[in-house]
Amino acid sequence: MKIRVASWNVRGLPCPQRQIWLLADCHLDILLLQDVSQRATDAISSSGHWKSVATSLNSGPHPQAGCLVAARADWQFTDSTGIPGDASSSRALAVSAVNHGVAVTLVSCYAPTNVGQGRKERPGFFNALADWLSALSAPFMLGIDANGPRTDHPDITRNEWWVPEESSVLGVETPTEDALRRWYDDHPDALRRRVQYYPRGPLADSYHRGRKGRFVRSRYDSIRISPGIIVEEVNYLYDEALVAGSDHALVVAVLAVTD
């Protein structure tokens, strides 16, 4: 079964018509959205493009923003939950979904920021998320705005982290695999072209941090998958996402799951 899945920090969906048009143009089966407002949830639900919608807006101490998972009509949601431990809040949502006998766990989350109180919360968030993912039955798909790593190096062992605990989810020998790195494994010529221009990364642009005119290209957003899922295509739509109203790239992947 081929699945078109997207992960996107929609920044509250400030321009719902433009952002939903962009999502609809990608002909997506699954949405994994972050920083979702109630207005965004209502817009997605009423758009008619996705039948099943679950959000984390009613959980955690900050109900004004959360995560959203949505799917087309041929998917049935059987359960939704937060993630136990320090990751449990409106920042994380997991949904069990079934399509013609194929069961998949869909996860959307976004990590605390790298400054202020968020930096203190990051270690607990990543530790809890890693523990939860380790116990999760495959297959699963995770859309995440990790607000990291600090450096997304072509050699993952040379990644730089804001806090060491990020590596428990984003580094090597973790419960998930990075769909983009998996795609580059099968397309070495594309990787060489990218590294020619960005020898220290990032492997794609998903967020520009820093001040205007002195920004740093970063890849904070990714789709991560359990072992065994086949990656057929990955695209980072950064410019299109900015025009639509977000400051993060829309990440779209075509994945194949066997029953």
Secondary structure as UniProt FT lines:
FT   STRAND          2..9
FT   TURN            11..12
FT   HELIX           16..25
FT   TURN            26..27
FT   STRAND          30..36
FT   HELIX           38..46
FT   STRAND          52..55
FT   TURN            57..58
FT   TURN            63..64
FT   STRAND          66..71
FT   TURN            73..74
FT   STRAND          76..81
FT   HELIX           85..87
FT   TURN            90..91
FT   STRAND          92..99
FT   TURN            100..101
FT   STRAND          102..110
FT   HELIX           116..134
FT   STRAND          140..145
FT   HELIX           156..158
FT   HELIX           164..166
FT   HELIX           167..170
FT   STRAND          177..178
FT   HELIX           179..186
FT   HELIX           188..197
FT   TURN            199..200
FT   STRAND          207..211
FT   TURN            212..213
FT   STRAND          214..218
FT   STRAND          221..225
FT   TURN            227..228
FT   STRAND          230..237
FT   HELIX           238..244
FT   STRAND          250..256
//
